[in-house]
Amino acid sequence: MTDTDTDFDPAAVLLPDPVDPADPADQAAPTDPADPVDPADPADQAAPTDPADPADPAARCPFGHGLPSDDGGGKDRDGAELPSPVPLYGTEYKRDPYPLYRRMREAGPVHRVEFPSGIHAWLVTGYKAAHAALNDGRLGKNHALGNENWRRLASIMPEPQHSQLQVHLLHQDPPKHTTMRRLVIDAFAPRRVEALRPRLQELADALVDELPATGGADLVAGFAAHYPFRALAETIGLPTELAVHFDRDWGKVVQPVGPLDPGRPAYEARLRGLQTYIADVVQHKRAHYDPARAEDDLLGRLVAARDTGELSPEELDSIVFQLLVAGQEPVTNQITTMLITLLRHPGQLARLVEGIAADPGLLPRAVEELLRHDAAFELTTWRFFAEDSDLFGTAVPAGDSVIVSLCAANRDGEQFPHADRLDFDRTPNAHLAFGHGIHYCPGAALARAELQVALGTLLTRLPGLRPAGPAEGGGLDALTWIPAVLARGVNELPVAYDRRL
């Protein structure tokens, strides 16, 4: 659903292949309204399927089209100097990246960019280009495809943890990706999520009950930082006695620091702590797994798959790592971005508060529009071509990293009329906040349910919700956005309200 320029992304909880009618795992779950290959989905019909569909040469990007040498040079293959890459970092960029994305879309679909680590990548913008790139079978996710410079700057998790925790779904291509995905997909099926909805409501109410009765609170510390993890624990079968010992700081291992950074020892300590916790989870599940209750115990099923040889020990630990870290932090960030958007649009906030009870469809529509308008899944993780390739008229060398801007795609006026406007009645709303194609997020159904329950609970039980502290009086720009490269969110969101209901 937060990540820096690293080799792990919490912006994707689990990433399955699209629905295959012949796949029993796909038959087990009813169709998700946002299923990535639903023939009735406008997203599947609005974009060209040819990944090499070029942009107008006259609109080629002044930000940096060409063939870079990402192993250190700044020239194309003809020896011409490349334009400087666009930096995708900084306070103003994190506060509001949309003006930059707009200029990029207008200039062309592919842009040379730079991340804080110094790594250069090719950024895809625009809805049609993003949709096509997400479905481009030439682009692989396996890090072995990355060039030497990318591995040096982006893959900095130390050994042995790198080999033991980085072989999860996110870094796999078919057929291994398909095999691993079948072990996890049913836990996030819409039918199971709907059965969990009453429990999700109980979890949300319990957290709101702990907020001050009047005055205000920090909705990150008091709600958003805890609710997604508690919901995840219920979904994957993490027992309470283990869940209470999970340290949210362990999530910071997806934002590692460089080898010479003064914070490196603390980073590596968090990493070792998380690895020990994963070992405890595996040991507990091996001792207590009940096959008769397998449907409600994803972690137990994964441990059983390791014991029967379907998963290696490293693959098991990596999937648990991905679940625990990526399965909750993105939703925490998405709750904050949605609340900030609503606080910036008091008229729409008032409409939502007044209409939740009268119009059952309003809250789900609002969640979809809020996802489109400002998604916590800002950028996808790395993709690579195995050989030199053309990407929308731009020559991209093998091993260079390719990133898709989901936020830029979701504000494309060619796909979404008045794209910068917050419109709860927008239809169709085929946004790409959860990605698309074989790496579409299977946690989408769970995330949607969590977001609907979270917003509905906060808006109905905290009347008069408004900014407080540094954000009071409309100064929401004073909020500090997390510096994570691939995600959007804030670590503090002080609000005021009249009296908790």
N, C-alpha and C positions, 0 to 999 in steps of 0.2 A: 502498500500500500505503500525509508530514509537511507540514504546511501551516499557515500562519496565515490570518488573515481576509483573503485576497487573491483575485485572479482566476485562480489556477492551483492545482490540487490534485493532489499525488502520490498521493492515496488512490485514484486511478483511472488505471491505466496507459493503456488504450485502451478505448473504451466503445462497443461495437457495438449495432446493432439486434438484436432477437431473431431466432431462426432462422426463415427463410422457406423452405419446402420448394421454392419455385420459384427460389430464389436460388442460382446456381452456386457462389458463395463459401461458402454454407452447406453445399452438397453435398460440398465438398472435405474437410470435417472430420467425423470421427465424433462422435456425440453425447457431449457432456461430461455426466457424472453430475449436474453442477450447472447444466445448461443452463437459461436463464431461462424458457423456454417449453416445457419438457418436460411433456406431459400427465400423466406419471406422478409428477411432482415434487410432493410434498405442499405445498410452498410455493405452488404455483400453484393449489391447490385449497382451501387453508386460509383464505384471506383473501377478503373481498368484492371484487368488481371495480368496484363503484360508488364512485368517488372522493369523492362527496358524501355518503356514508353518515354521518349525524351521530352524534356521541356523545350519551349521555344528558344532557339539559340540566341535570339535577341534579348532574352530575359536572363541570360546566364549570370550567375551570382557574382556581384562585385566583391563579396566577402571572401571568395576564395575557391573558385572552381579550378580544376586542373589535376595533375597527378603529383601528389606530394611524395616526398621521401621521408616517411615517418621514422626512419632509423637515424635521423639526425639532420638531414638536409632541408633546405627551403626552396628547392627548385623542382620543376617538372622534368620529364624525361628528355626534353629537348634543351635543357639547361636554362630555361627561362625562370626568373625569380617568381615565386608564388606570392600572392597577397598575404599579408599577415592574417593568421587565424583569428576569428572572433572569440574573445574570452567569455566563457560561460561561468562567470563567478563574480563576486562583488556584492556589496550591500544593496545597491540600487537594483541590480539584476535580480537578486533573490526576492526583493520586496515586490517587484512587478516586472516579470520578464516579457510581458505581452507586447509592449511597443517594439522591442527587438525582434520578437517572433513575427510581428506584422511586417516589418521591413524585410525580413528574410523571405517570407512567403512571396512578397511582391517581387523580389529580385530573382527567385528561382527555387527549385525544390531541394537542392543539395548545397551544403555550405561547409567550409573547412573551419573547425572550431578548436579551442584549446580549453582543457580542464586544469584545475589548480595544480595537479601533479606535474603538469607540463606535457601530458600526453595530448596528441592531436587526433582528431576524429572527424568523420564526415557526418554532419547532422542533416537528417531528412525532415523537411517541413512541408506543410500543406496536407490536406486530408487525403486526396487521391494518391499522392506519392507515399504517404505514411501507410495507407491501407495496402498498397501494392508491396511496399518493402516488408511489411509484417507477414506477408504471404509469399515472399520470395524464397523459394527452396534453395537458391544458390547461397544464401546467407546462413552460415552456421553459427552455433553458440559455443561449441567446444573451444576452450581457450588454447588448445594446441594449434589452432589456426592463426592465432595472433602473432604478429611479427615480434622480433627480439626486443625492440624498443618498447612496445606495448607491454610485454611480459615484465620488463625491468621496472617500468613506471607504475603499472596498474596492478600487477599481481605481487603484492608485498606481504601477504600473510606468511609468517615464517613456517619452516618445517619443525616438527612433523605435522603441525595442524593443517597446513595447506593440502597435503596429500590425504589427510584423514577427514577433512570437513568440506572440501570443495568439489566433490564429485556427486552433487545432488542434481535434481532435475533441471535446474536453471542452466547448467553447464553441459547439458547433453543434447545430442541430435539423434533422430531416429537411426537405427531401431532401438537403441538403448533407452532413449527418452520415452518411447512408446511403452516399453516393458515396465519401466519404473513408474510411469504415470498410472498404469492400470492398478498398481498397488494402493494408490491414494485417492483416486478420483471419486469413489463412491461416498467417502466420508463428507464430501462437500456438495453432494447432490441436492438439488432444490427440495426434494421431498423430505430429506433429513433435516435440512435447515428449517423448513416450515414447522416440522415437529419440535424443533428446539426453540421456536419463537417465544412461547410462554416463559421458558427459562431465561432467555435473553432479557425479557421484560423484568423478571425478578432481579436479575443482576444489575440492570440499570437503575431500578427503583432503590435498591439497597445502597448504591453509591450516592444517589441524590439525597437519601435519608441522612447521610453523614455530612452533607453540606450545611453551613450555617443557616439558621432559619430565616434570617434577614440580613441585609447589607450586601454581601457579595462573596465571591470566591474566585480562585484561579481554577478555571475549568479544565486545565491540563492536569495539574496536580490532584485536583479533586475528583476528576471523572475520566477524561480522555486517556490518561496514562495507564489506567487500570482496567477499564471496561473491555477493550478488545482482547487483552490477555485472558481475562476470566471467561470470555465467550469462547476463545480458542481452546482453553483447557477443557471446557465442556464438550467441544466438538471432536477433539482428537483423543480424549480419554486420559488426560493428565490428571492423576489423583490429587486431591486437595493437599495432602501431606507433602507432596512435591511442589505443587504450584505455588504454595505460600513462600517457598524458598527461592523462587526465581528472582534474580536481581536484574531490574530493568537496565542497569548500566551495562549488562552483558550485550545488550543490543548495539552498543557503541563499537563492537568489534567489526561492524560493517562500515565504520568510518575510521579505518586504521590510519596511523601516522607513519611517516617515513622512518627508515632505519636510524637516522641520526637525530630525529626529533626528541626533545627532552621528555615528551609524554610517552615515548615508546615503551619504557618498562611498565607503566600502568596499563597500557594497551595490551601488552603480552600477558600481564597478570589476569586481566579480564578474560582474555582468550582461554587461558588455562583453567580459570574458574568455570567458564561455560562448558569446556570439554569434560571436566569432572562431573558437572551437573548432568550432562548427556549420558555419561557412563552410569550414573545413579539411576536415571530414568530407564535405561536399557535393563539394568540389573533388576529393578523393581518389576518391570513388565514381564521379564522372563520368569520371575518367581510367582507372579500373581495372574498371569494371563489365563482367561477362561474362554476356550473356543466357543462355548455356548453363548457368550455375550460378545462375540467378535464384531457384530455390526456396530456396536457402540464403542469400539476400542481400536482406533486406527493405530496407535502406538504399539499395542499388543500384536496386531496383525503384522506390522513391520518387523518386530522382533522375531516373530514366528517365521517370517519370510527369510530373515537372515539365518535362522537355525536350520532351515530346509535347503539353504543354498541359493535361493532366488536373489538374494542381495549379498554383497560382500560386506564385511564389517565396516569398511570405509563408506560404502554407499548407505548403509543404515545410519551411521552417525551423521553423515552429511544431510540426509533427508530430515532427521530429527533437528539438526542445527537449523535448516531452512525453515521448518515449521515454527520453531520456537522464536526465531528472530524475525523472519519475514511475515509470519502469520499474524502479527499484532501491531507492530510499529507503523505500517502504512495506514491502518485504520485509525490509529491515534492521530496521525497527521491529517487524515481526511476529515475527521470530526472538527479539527481546528480550522481548516480552510473553509469548510462549510459555514461554521459559525461566524467567521470573519466576514465572509461574503454577505451573510444575512444582516450582520450589524452594519455593513456598508450600504445596505438597501433596506432602510427601515420600513418603507411602504410594503415591500415584498415580505418582510418579516412579519408585519402586522397581518397581512393577508393569510400567511401560513398559520399563524397562531389562531386566528379567528375561524379558519376554514378546516382545520384538521378533523374536528368532530363532524361537521356537516358534509364534507366531501371526502369519502374514504380514499379516493384516487389522488387527492391533491398531494399528500406527503410522498408517495412513491414517485410522482411526476417531478416534484421539487427536488428529491434526492438525485434523480437522473440529470436534471438541469444543473444542479450544483456540482455534480461530478464533471459535467462537460465544461462548466464555466471556469473552474479552477481545481484541477485534479491534483491530489498528492502524488500520483504516478506521473511526474513531470516528463521524465525521459526514460526510455527503455535502457536495458543494459546492452553490453557489447554484442555486435554481430560481426562476422568476418567472411570475406570471399576467399575461397580456396585457391582461386586463380584471378589474374587481372580481369576486371569486369567493367561493364558499362552500367552506371546507375543513373537513369534519367538524364542521359546525355553527358554525364561526368565520368571520366575514367578513374576507377578506384583500384589501386594495386592490391594484390593478394596480401592478406595479413593486416591491412589497415582496419581500424575499428570503425564501424558504422553504428550510429545511434539514431533512433527515431524520436522526434519530439511529439509526444502525445498531446501536450498542452497546446502546442502550435497548431496541430491538426484540428483540435476541438474548437479553435477560434477562427477557422477558415470560413470566410464569408461566402465562398462558392458552394460550400456544403450546408452551412447554417446561416440563413438570412439574419441580418442584424446580430452577428455572432458575438459582439461584445455586450449585448443586452441580456440581462437575466430574465428569462421568460419561462414561467412554470407551465405554460400551456404549449410549449414547443412540441411539435409533432410533425414528422417523425424526429426522433432524437437518437440517431445511431452514432453516439460518441465512441471514442476509442480509449476511454479512461482505463479500461481493463485490458488493453491491447487487442490483438486479433490474431487469427491463424492458429498454428499449432502451439504457440506459446501464449495463448489466451489464458487469463487467470481463472483457474477453476474455483478459487475462493470468491469469485464474484458474487455468487448467490449468498454466501455467508456475509460478505462485506455489505451487500445491499441491505440485508435484514438488520445487521448491526447498526448501520447508519440510520435506517428508518426508525428503529427503536430508540436509538440515542437521541436523535433530533426531536422525535415526538415527545419523549420523556422530558427533556430539558426545556422545551418550549412550553409545555403545558404545566410543568411543576415549578417553573421559575418565572412568574409573571413579571412583566416590565423589564425583561432582559435587555441590558445595554452595556456599552463599554465602561470600564472603570480604570483607575490608575492612570498610567501614561497614555492609554487609549481613550480616556474620557473626553467628551466633547467632540467626538468625530476624529480624534487624532489616532486612528488605527494604524497609520503609517509609522507610528512610534514603536509598534511591536517589533521585536527582533526575530527575524526568520532564521531557521536553522541553516547552517552553511552547507548542508549536504548537497552534493552535485545533482543527483538524479531525483530528488524528492522535494516536496514543498510542505511546510508546516511551521509551527512555532512551539517553543518549549514552555511558554507562559501565555495565558489568555485571561487576564483579570476582567471580571464582569461584575456588574451590580444588578440586583433584582429587588422586588418589593417584599414579598414574603413567600418562602418556599411552601408549596402546597403538598 
